[in-house]
Amino acid sequence: MFYLIYCPLYLLSLLPLRALYLLSDLAYVVLYYVIRYRRKIVLNNLTIAFPDKSYTEKVRLSKKFYRHFADTFAETIKMISIGPKELARRGHCDVDYINKLISEGRNVHVMLGHQFNWEFANLMYARLLNIPFIGVYMPISNKVFNRIFIQSRSRYGSILVSAHSFKSTMHRFFKQQYVLALAADQNPGNPKKAFWLTFLGKPVPFVTGPGKAAVKNSTAVVFLFFRRVKRGYYSFQAIPLAENAADYTAEELTLLYKNKLEESIKNDPSNYLWSHRRWRHEWNESYPPVIAE
């Protein structure tokens, strides 16, 4: 079954991106106009995040988001076979600061959000760093597609660790110098054990693991700023959050991350994963207090 699906996708990935974007254009029409995929969720999220924008502006942003969302499908197919020269051409990947930390013997935690295109960022950083680049991922329920994505995401050396087995396996990688990438805007499994922060104007639970792990291991912490230059081209900038996480509390680190993520989203609102139900939990008095700005 794996090869029945993988082989056609591989052949499709050999097409130039401009051809794959024709499929993306079709996917946009289907997602937005035909099946209306999560349109209410996207518009509601934009209303929470940008209450001052008019309805017309929010609809325009949502349509732009769906175009980026559809492009990500095309780009994800392309990364199954993309070569190093084209990969390098598709994005400016800032590694100077991370390489400086590596040369100083530091371990580095990279905290990022669900901004497009995190798949390209994974390939680019894994290719350019000379120590293990570890990414934590959420497995896809379909085992065939999960295997395909693991294979394509690890082509340039990324070490992928399932979020479900992270705690039980990470000790093996912590024995050597490493860079660990975490999408820290995941919804926590238990909001009672989360850090509650005001995110784009409304309380949101943030997972505690990234901050706690950085403090425990005294790592440097970096935020990855995403910018979509134009269709198919990206810029990734590493921004210092903490030279030594042990100088902070896990809550303080999470707040620093949250502030940078907000700044990045406001810089390009359509480039965030608005179909993700970031505000699915409502704060109540049984939850931890909302951390002050």
C-alpha angles and dihedrals in degrees: 000000000000094000093043088063101029098052096056090045091050092051090047090051090059090069116097114262091247087064093045089052088065086065088046091055089053092046090053092055092047095046097045106031107022110035093014090217109211092328093149091050093049094048092045091050091050090048091054094045097042109027092160094060119096122246089252091054092049092050089050090051092048092052090049089050092053090052090053090044091053091046088057089062090055093045092047090054090048093054090065088079107007113140126226095253095053091042090054091047092053097062149018105233115194108213102151097099094043091048089051090055090046091052088054090056095251127148112227133212113200113202117197141162135231096278127140124297107013090148092065090045090056093053095044098050093043089053096048102043120079098207127065113295108204123195126192112214140180109240119239112241092229104079095207095053090042090057092047093051093046089051094049095042093052097047094107097042106282113153106218121206122186114238087229093061099031097108094048098046108032095082087073091061097040089069090076135039111283149164113226121197119203131180094218097185095078117129110254119241091230116032089194089068097044136101106251113214135166103254117188090339102316134079113262131176115240125198112256098210101085094052095042094047092050092051093045093051097038092231130163112253124217131183117217113221113205124206127178104217095184137318108321095001127098142177122213120193126189110219121190116243101166133357089203118016091200088073088067139051119249088248092054092050092049090051091051089051093047092052092052092047090053090050091050093049093049089050090060111007097182093057096072126091098256093169086070109097095233093163098046093122123066116210117241135173094268089065126079114277118271108263113243119246 
